[in-house]
Amino acid sequence: SELNGSEHLTKFSAEERLVEKLHSPDLYGLKDNWDPIEIDSEIPILWHVPKTGGTTVQDIAGACHGKVIACEIGVKYGHSKDTKLKILQLQRQSYVNVD
């Protein structure tokens, strides 16, 4: 029988993910993207690799999902000298004043 794309990925990748986990170092505190989301206890992180769409993902997380972003923008406009953590409203999004 034919599988749609998501069924194929789910059925095919579960076994592959197990093999991959056995052959890769344990990344403490990180979770496989295929595992179910625990919305109340997890914090999303983004490893931004240049020229891979990371800025777009960051913009979507902030503007569309209302997440507070920690990146270089949080220390612009003199906020690099702040002595306390703050959430800033810059460019219609929320940023924490860290880089």
C-alpha positions in Angstrom: 0.0 0.0 0.0 1.1 3.6 -0.6 2.0 5.8 2.3 1.6 9.6 2.4 4.8 11.5 3.2 4.3 11.8 6.9 3.3 8.2 7.4 6.4 7.2 5.5 8.7 9.4 7.6 7.1 8.2 10.9 7.2 4.5 10.1 10.5 4.6 8.4 12.4 7.0 10.6 11.5 5.4 14.0 13.9 2.5 13.4 16.5 4.8 11.9 16.3 7.2 14.8 17.0 4.3 17.2 20.1 3.2 15.3 21.3 6.8 15.1 20.8 7.3 18.8 22.9 4.3 19.5 25.8 5.6 17.3 25.8 9.3 18.4 26.8 10.9 21.6 24.1 11.6 24.2 23.0 15.2 24.0 21.9 15.8 27.5 18.8 18.0 27.8 18.0 17.9 24.1 15.2 15.8 22.6 14.5 14.3 19.2 12.3 16.5 17.0 10.1 13.5 16.2 9.2 12.9 19.9 5.9 14.3 21.1 6.0 17.9 22.4 5.5 18.6 26.1 4.3 22.1 25.8 4.2 23.0 29.5 7.8 21.9 30.3 9.9 22.3 27.2 11.8 25.4 25.9 12.5 25.5 22.1 16.0 26.3 21.0 17.3 27.2 17.6 20.8 26.5 16.5 21.2 29.1 13.8 23.3 27.9 10.9 23.9 30.8 8.5 22.0 30.7 5.2 19.6 27.9 6.2 16.5 29.9 7.0 17.2 30.4 10.7 16.3 34.1 10.7 12.9 33.2 9.2 12.3 30.5 11.9 13.3 33.1 14.5 10.9 35.7 13.1 8.1 33.1 13.0 8.7 32.0 16.6 8.6 35.6 17.8 6.0 37.3 15.6 3.6 34.3 15.0 4.0 32.3 18.2 4.7 35.1 20.6 8.0 33.6 21.9 10.6 35.8 23.6 13.8 35.6 21.5 17.4 35.5 22.9 19.8 36.7 20.2 22.0 39.6 19.2 19.1 42.0 18.7 18.5 42.0 22.4 21.7 43.9 23.1 21.2 46.5 20.4 20.3 50.1 21.1 22.5 50.3 24.2 21.0 47.3 26.0 24.4 45.6 26.1 25.1 47.8 29.1 21.9 46.7 31.0 22.7 45.2 34.4 19.4 43.3 34.8 17.6 40.9 32.5 14.6 42.5 30.8 12.2 41.6 28.1 12.3 44.3 25.4 9.8 45.1 22.7 11.9 45.8 19.6 10.8 45.6 16.0 7.3 44.4 17.0 8.8 41.3 18.8 9.9 40.4 22.3 13.6 39.9 23.0 15.6 39.3 26.2 18.6 41.6 26.6 21.3 39.0 26.1 23.4 37.8 23.2 
